[in-house]
C-alpha cells in the first residue's frame, strides 16, 4: 500500500493519499487520529500511521 511514497510523508502527500482537503488532514492530525511527530511547526507523518488509520488499527508509534 502506498509503495510510491517515502516512509515519512508531508501534509500535501497525506491529502493526496486520503483524498481529503487541508482542513480535514490537519483535523486528523490534531485530534490524534493519525499519529505524528511535531518538530517546531512541522509535522512528521510516518506512512505506517496513515496505513494503520486506513486499516482501523491503533498506531504503532506509542
Secondary structure, DSSP 8 states (H G I E B T S, - for coil): --TTS-SEE-HHHHHHHHT--HHHHHHHHHTTSS--EEETTEEEEEHHHHHHHHHT---S--
